[in-house]
Amino acid sequence: MPDTPHHPSTEERAILFALRLFSRLPLGLVTRFGAAIAWLISWFPLRYASAYRVTLVNIMLCYPELSYREATRRARAALTETGRTLAEFAHVWTRPASESLARITSVKGMEALRAAYASDRPVLLLTLHQSSWELPNLLIGPEGPMQVFYQPDDSAALNDIVTRARESTGSTLVPADARGIKAAVAAMGRAETVAILSDHTPKGRNNPIIPLFGYPVRTSNLPHKLIKRYQPHIFFVGCHRRNGPRDIEVYIEPAPEDAYSEDETTCLTAINRTLAMLISRYPAQYHWVYKRLRYMDTGKQQIYQKAVVPYLKQARREDRSLRLSDLPR
């Protein structure tokens, strides 16, 4: 029976149109536009500005030492940087990879990664949603076979564009599901490389609760399973913008010793602790829109919903941060 043809929705057509339009405009103009839109959103009422509300709640909970005013300044800066990142995807996904790679002006740690590639052990790369997070994959792709986990989009057309772009320098995308895990296990068995987003929130309840920024959050146990079985070299990989979208520094840093532990809690605690450290190194360039704290030991949290607005207003009146114990959960 032939496949039913896919008819793009109005929203999908709008996204693809914007992608094509932005790809034809200068990168500097595109990123400034994305930043401006995000900055404007941060001034909308909290009840309606969900992206800003999530960003503000995350920052206030993860940095309780900040006053409300300090937290709002950081949240607006972070949302603005997220706007730059999302806008630049139009270039990363539709233009030659060489143009994106030319924006990388500094790489720290490539020698150690290449030495790991030359060994007889596999390599595990732990990445995060930070700054221009599409670029490290393009940079490392040519170094050797690499399976990269990703979350497929609902849009088949957008998936095709993103997949072709991300695989353009040699890596292979695998979905974050049972099929992807099977591919990752096979790659580890061949002493190849697997890349996993370490700040991803897993859906399965069989994943353990591990501290992150002091909060007991659901954390994927896949890295530990691969580490325990294959003892790969482990690196954290990320990047940050130094002086605009054409001055990107990529860092590749070895994981701490505890990340190699056979004990699941010890391993994943070390991973989350390192993740928090890397986020805090460039806090304004992290993707705080991501609802990383939504699954805790007490279940799914309601801390990002509109019901949190009165608590934010109270914190504003008292110029203080939020307390998790005060919020609807």
C-alpha positions as CSV (number, residue, x, y, z in Angstrom):
1,M,0.0,0.0,0.0
2,P,1.6,3.4,-1.0
3,D,2.5,5.9,1.7
4,T,0.1,8.7,2.2
5,P,1.7,11.9,1.0
6,H,2.6,14.4,3.7
7,H,0.8,17.8,3.4
8,P,2.6,20.5,5.5
9,S,0.5,22.3,8.0
10,T,0.2,26.1,8.0
11,E,2.6,26.3,10.9
12,E,5.1,24.0,9.1
13,R,4.9,26.1,5.9
14,A,5.5,29.3,7.9
15,I,8.6,27.8,9.6
16,L,10.1,26.6,6.4
17,F,9.4,30.0,4.7
18,A,11.1,31.8,7.6
19,L,14.0,29.4,7.4
20,R,14.5,30.1,3.7
21,L,14.1,33.8,4.2
22,F,16.6,34.1,7.1
23,S,19.1,31.9,5.2
24,R,19.3,34.5,2.5
25,L,20.0,37.4,4.9
26,P,23.4,38.3,6.4
27,L,24.1,36.3,9.6
28,G,24.6,39.5,11.7
29,L,21.3,40.8,10.7
30,V,19.5,37.5,11.4
31,T,21.0,37.1,14.8
32,R,20.3,40.7,15.8
33,F,16.7,40.2,14.7
34,G,16.3,37.0,16.8
35,A,17.9,38.8,19.8
36,A,15.5,41.8,19.4
37,I,12.4,39.6,19.2
38,A,13.5,37.6,22.3
39,W,14.3,40.8,24.2
40,L,10.8,42.2,23.4
41,I,9.2,39.0,24.6
42,S,10.9,39.3,27.9
43,W,8.9,42.5,28.6
44,F,5.5,40.9,28.0
45,P,3.4,40.2,31.1
46,L,4.7,37.0,32.7
47,R,1.3,35.3,32.3
48,Y,1.8,35.4,28.5
49,A,5.6,35.4,28.0
50,S,6.0,31.6,28.7
51,A,9.6,31.5,27.3
52,Y,10.7,34.3,29.6
53,R,8.8,32.9,32.5
54,V,10.5,29.5,32.2
55,T,13.9,31.2,31.8
56,L,13.3,33.4,34.9
57,V,12.1,30.5,37.0
58,N,15.1,28.3,36.1
59,I,17.6,31.1,36.8
60,M,16.0,32.1,40.1
61,L,15.9,28.4,41.3
62,C,19.4,27.6,40.1
63,Y,21.0,30.8,41.4
64,P,19.1,31.5,44.7
65,E,21.8,34.0,45.7
66,L,20.6,36.5,43.1
67,S,18.1,39.2,43.9
68,Y,15.0,39.4,41.8
69,R,16.5,42.4,39.9
70,E,19.7,40.5,39.2
71,A,17.8,37.4,38.1
72,T,15.6,39.4,35.7
73,R,18.7,41.0,34.1
74,R,20.3,37.6,33.7
75,A,17.1,36.1,32.4
76,R,16.6,38.8,29.8
77,A,20.2,38.4,28.7
78,A,19.8,34.6,28.4
79,L,16.6,34.8,26.5
80,T,18.2,37.3,24.1
81,E,21.1,34.9,23.5
82,T,18.6,32.1,22.9
83,G,17.0,34.3,20.3
84,R,20.4,34.7,18.6
85,T,20.9,31.0,18.6
86,L,17.5,30.0,17.2
87,A,17.8,32.6,14.5
88,E,21.2,31.4,13.4
89,F,19.9,27.9,12.8
90,A,18.6,29.2,9.4
91,H,22.2,29.6,8.3
92,V,23.6,26.4,10.0
93,W,20.9,24.2,8.6
94,T,20.7,25.6,5.0
95,R,24.1,26.9,4.1
96,P,27.4,25.0,3.5
97,A,29.0,23.6,6.6
98,S,32.2,25.4,5.7
99,E,30.5,28.7,6.4
100,S,29.5,27.6,9.9
101,L,32.9,26.1,10.6
102,A,34.5,29.4,9.6
103,R,32.8,31.0,12.6
104,I,34.8,28.9,15.0
105,T,37.9,30.9,16.0
106,S,39.2,28.8,18.9
107,V,39.1,25.1,19.8
108,K,40.3,23.9,23.2
109,G,41.0,20.2,23.8
110,M,41.1,18.8,20.3
111,E,44.5,17.2,20.9
112,A,43.2,15.1,23.8
113,L,40.1,14.1,21.8
114,R,42.3,13.0,18.9
115,A,44.5,10.9,21.2
116,A,41.3,9.2,22.5
117,Y,40.2,8.5,18.9
118,A,43.5,6.9,18.2
119,S,43.2,4.5,21.1
120,D,41.4,1.1,21.0
121,R,38.5,2.4,23.3
122,P,35.3,4.1,22.2
123,V,34.6,7.8,23.0
124,L,31.5,9.2,24.7
125,L,30.8,12.9,24.1
126,L,28.4,14.7,26.5
127,T,27.0,17.9,25.1
128,L,24.6,20.6,26.2
129,H,22.3,23.3,24.9
130,Q,24.7,26.2,25.1
131,S,25.4,29.1,22.8
132,S,25.7,27.9,19.1
133,W,25.3,24.3,20.0
134,E,25.0,23.0,16.5
135,L,28.6,23.9,15.7
136,P,30.7,21.4,17.8
137,N,29.0,18.5,16.0
138,L,30.0,19.9,12.6
139,L,33.6,20.4,13.9
140,I,34.0,16.9,15.3
141,G,32.2,15.1,12.6
142,P,35.2,14.6,10.3
143,E,37.4,13.2,13.1
144,G,35.8,9.7,12.9
145,P,32.6,7.7,12.9
146,M,30.1,9.3,15.4
147,Q,26.5,8.5,16.4
148,V,24.6,11.6,17.6
149,F,21.4,11.3,19.5
150,Y,18.6,13.8,18.6
151,Q,14.9,14.4,19.2
152,P,13.1,14.2,15.8
153,D,10.8,17.1,15.0
154,D,7.1,16.5,14.2
155,S,7.8,18.1,10.8
156,A,9.1,15.6,8.3
157,A,10.4,18.4,6.0
158,L,12.2,20.2,8.8
159,N,13.6,16.8,10.0
160,D,15.1,16.3,6.5
161,I,16.7,19.7,6.5
162,V,18.2,19.4,10.0
163,T,19.4,15.8,9.4
164,R,21.2,16.6,6.2
165,A,22.9,19.6,7.8
166,R,24.0,17.8,11.0
167,E,25.3,14.8,9.0
168,S,27.1,17.0,6.4
169,T,30.5,16.6,8.0
170,G,30.4,12.9,8.8
171,S,28.3,12.2,11.9
172,T,25.2,10.0,11.9
173,L,22.0,11.0,13.7
174,V,20.1,8.4,15.6
175,P,16.7,9.1,17.4
176,A,16.6,9.1,21.2
177,D,14.6,5.9,21.4
178,A,15.2,2.1,21.4
179,R,16.5,2.2,17.9
180,G,19.0,4.9,18.7
181,I,20.2,3.1,21.8
182,K,20.8,-0.1,19.7
183,A,22.8,2.0,17.3
184,A,24.8,3.6,20.1
185,V,25.6,0.2,21.7
186,A,26.8,-1.1,18.3
187,A,29.0,1.9,17.8
188,M,30.6,1.5,21.2
189,G,31.2,-2.1,20.4
190,R,33.1,-1.0,17.3
191,A,35.2,1.5,19.4
192,E,33.5,4.5,17.8
193,T,32.1,7.7,19.2
194,V,28.6,8.4,20.6
195,A,27.4,11.9,21.4
196,I,24.6,12.4,24.0
197,L,22.9,15.6,25.2
198,S,23.7,15.5,28.9
199,D,21.0,18.1,29.8
200,H,18.2,16.1,28.2
201,T,15.2,15.2,30.4
202,P,14.3,11.5,29.9
203,K,10.7,10.4,29.7
204,G,11.1,6.9,31.3
205,R,10.4,6.6,35.0
206,N,13.1,3.9,35.2
207,N,15.7,6.7,35.1
208,P,17.2,7.7,38.4
209,I,16.8,10.9,40.4
210,I,20.1,12.7,40.6
211,P,21.0,16.2,42.0
212,L,21.3,19.1,39.5
213,F,21.9,22.6,40.9
214,G,20.8,21.0,44.2
215,Y,17.5,19.7,42.9
216,P,16.6,16.0,42.7
217,V,15.8,15.7,39.0
218,R,15.2,12.7,36.7
219,T,18.4,12.0,34.8
220,S,19.1,9.7,31.9
221,N,20.9,6.5,32.9
222,L,22.0,5.8,29.3
223,P,25.5,7.5,29.8
224,H,26.2,5.3,32.8
225,K,25.1,2.1,31.0
226,L,27.5,2.8,28.2
227,I,30.3,3.9,30.5
228,K,29.9,0.8,32.7
229,R,29.8,-1.6,29.8
230,Y,32.4,-0.1,27.5
231,Q,34.6,2.2,29.7
232,P,34.9,4.8,26.9
233,H,36.9,8.0,27.0
234,I,34.5,10.7,28.2
235,F,34.5,14.3,27.2
236,F,32.2,17.2,27.7
237,V,31.8,19.3,24.6
238,G,30.3,22.8,24.3
239,C,30.9,26.3,22.9
240,H,30.3,30.0,23.6
241,R,30.2,33.2,21.7
242,R,33.0,35.5,22.6
243,N,32.5,38.6,20.4
244,G,29.5,37.9,18.3
245,P,28.3,35.1,16.0
246,R,31.5,34.9,14.1
247,D,33.8,34.4,17.1
248,I,32.9,31.0,18.6
249,E,35.1,29.1,21.0
250,V,34.6,25.3,21.2
251,Y,35.8,23.5,24.3
252,I,36.4,19.7,24.7
253,E,37.1,18.8,28.3
254,P,37.8,15.4,29.9
255,A,35.2,14.2,32.4
256,P,36.1,14.0,36.1
257,E,37.2,10.6,37.4
258,D,33.9,10.0,39.2
259,A,32.1,9.9,35.8
260,Y,33.9,6.5,35.2
261,S,32.4,4.9,38.3
262,E,30.5,1.7,38.1
263,D,28.1,3.0,40.7
264,E,25.2,4.7,38.9
265,T,24.6,7.5,41.4
266,T,28.3,8.4,41.6
267,C,28.7,8.5,37.8
268,L,25.6,10.5,37.1
269,T,26.2,12.9,40.0
270,A,29.6,13.7,38.6
271,I,28.0,14.3,35.2
272,N,25.3,16.6,36.5
273,R,27.8,18.4,38.7
274,T,30.1,19.0,35.7
275,L,27.1,20.1,33.6
276,A,26.1,22.7,36.2
277,M,29.7,24.0,36.3
278,L,29.8,24.4,32.5
279,I,26.4,26.1,32.4
280,S,27.5,28.5,35.2
281,R,30.7,29.3,33.3
282,Y,28.6,31.1,30.6
283,P,25.1,31.4,32.3
284,A,23.7,33.9,29.8
285,Q,24.4,31.6,26.9
286,Y,22.6,28.6,28.2
287,H,19.2,27.6,26.8
288,W,17.2,28.2,30.0
289,V,13.9,27.9,28.1
290,Y,14.4,24.1,28.5
291,K,12.2,22.8,31.4
292,R,15.0,20.7,32.9
293,L,13.5,20.8,36.5
294,R,10.1,19.5,35.5
295,Y,10.6,15.9,36.8
296,M,11.8,15.6,40.3
297,D,11.6,13.0,43.0
298,T,8.0,14.0,43.8
299,G,6.9,13.7,40.2
300,K,6.1,16.2,37.5
301,Q,6.4,19.8,38.7
302,Q,4.0,22.7,37.9
303,I,6.7,25.3,38.5
304,Y,6.7,26.6,34.9
305,Q,2.9,27.1,34.6
306,K,1.0,30.4,34.8
307,A,0.2,29.5,38.4
308,V,3.7,30.5,39.3
309,V,3.1,34.2,38.3
310,P,1.8,35.3,41.8
311,Y,5.0,33.9,43.4
312,L,7.2,35.7,40.9
313,K,5.3,39.0,41.7
314,Q,5.8,38.4,45.5
315,A,9.5,37.8,44.9
316,R,9.7,41.0,42.9
317,R,8.1,43.0,45.7
318,E,10.6,41.6,48.1
319,D,13.5,41.7,45.6
320,R,14.5,38.1,46.4
321,S,14.8,34.8,44.6
322,L,12.3,31.9,44.5
323,R,12.1,29.0,46.9
324,L,11.0,25.7,45.5
325,S,9.1,25.0,48.7
326,D,6.9,28.1,48.0
327,L,5.9,27.1,44.5
328,P,2.9,25.0,43.3
329,R,4.3,21.5,42.7
